[in-house]
């Protein structure tokens, strides 16, 4: 299975806004991640069972950019979410 074809899903998490900042954290022990800029858009466009390519297409549509222009950034952020335990590969 290629990296782009991996199916991802969210693990148990909390999504909190505090003093104008948005955070997501894996439950019950974290870590918390602050969603800055496009990170919030990527998180919001994510649907359980999606691949990186599918998330990239959703984000591209939401922000009006070509998928090729943002694919590397979206994949990098999704990889960060897997490393922090917020997403898992299914």
C-alpha positions as CSV (number, residue, x, y, z in Angstrom):
1,X,0.0,0.0,0.0
2,X,1.4,3.4,-0.9
3,X,1.6,6.2,1.6
4,X,-1.1,8.1,-0.2
5,X,-3.4,5.0,-0.2
6,X,-3.2,4.5,3.6
7,X,-6.6,4.8,5.3
8,X,-6.6,6.9,8.4
9,X,-9.0,7.3,11.3
10,X,-9.2,9.5,14.4
11,X,-8.4,8.1,17.8
12,X,-10.3,9.3,20.8
13,X,-9.7,13.1,21.0
14,X,-10.8,16.4,22.4
15,X,-11.2,19.5,20.3
16,X,-11.1,22.6,22.4
17,X,-11.0,26.4,21.7
18,X,-9.4,28.6,24.4
19,X,-8.7,32.3,24.2
20,X,-9.0,32.2,20.4
21,X,-6.7,29.3,19.9
22,X,-7.8,25.8,18.9
23,X,-6.3,22.6,20.3
24,X,-6.8,18.9,19.7
25,X,-5.6,16.3,22.1
26,X,-5.6,12.5,22.2
27,X,-7.6,11.2,25.1
28,X,-6.9,10.6,27.9
29,X,-3.3,11.7,28.1
30,X,-2.5,13.9,25.1
31,X,-0.3,15.3,23.8
32,X,-2.2,18.5,22.8
33,X,-1.6,20.0,19.4
34,X,-2.4,23.7,18.6
35,X,-4.1,24.0,15.3
36,X,-2.6,27.0,13.5
37,X,-3.5,28.3,10.0
38,X,-4.2,25.5,7.5
39,X,-3.9,22.8,10.3
40,X,-7.5,23.6,11.4
41,X,-8.7,23.4,7.8
42,X,-7.0,20.0,7.3
43,X,-8.4,18.7,10.6
44,X,-11.9,19.9,9.7
45,X,-11.7,18.3,6.2
46,X,-10.6,15.0,7.5
47,X,-13.1,12.2,7.5
48,X,-12.5,8.8,9.1
49,X,-11.3,6.2,6.6
50,X,-9.9,8.8,4.2
51,X,-6.6,8.6,2.4
52,X,-4.1,11.5,2.2
53,X,-5.2,12.0,-1.4
54,X,-8.9,12.3,-0.4
55,X,-8.1,14.8,2.4
56,X,-5.9,16.8,0.0
57,X,-8.8,17.0,-2.5
58,X,-11.2,18.2,0.3
59,X,-8.7,20.8,1.6
60,X,-8.0,22.0,-2.0
61,X,-11.7,22.5,-2.6
62,X,-12.1,24.3,0.7
63,X,-9.2,26.8,0.1
64,X,-9.4,27.1,-3.7
65,X,-6.0,25.7,-4.5
66,X,-4.9,22.9,-6.8
67,X,-4.4,19.6,-4.9
68,X,-0.8,19.3,-6.3
69,X,0.0,22.7,-4.7
70,X,-0.8,21.5,-1.2
71,X,-0.4,17.7,-1.3
72,X,3.0,17.7,0.4
73,X,1.9,20.0,3.3
74,X,-1.3,18.0,3.9
75,X,0.6,14.7,3.9
76,X,3.2,16.1,6.3
77,X,0.5,17.3,8.7
78,X,-1.3,14.0,8.5
79,X,1.9,12.2,9.3
80,X,2.4,14.5,12.3
81,X,-1.1,13.5,13.5
82,X,-0.2,9.8,13.2
83,X,3.1,10.4,15.1
84,X,1.3,12.2,17.9
85,X,-1.4,9.5,18.1
86,X,-4.3,11.6,17.0
87,X,-4.7,9.5,13.8
88,X,-4.0,5.9,13.2
89,X,-3.5,3.9,10.1
90,X,-6.2,1.3,9.5
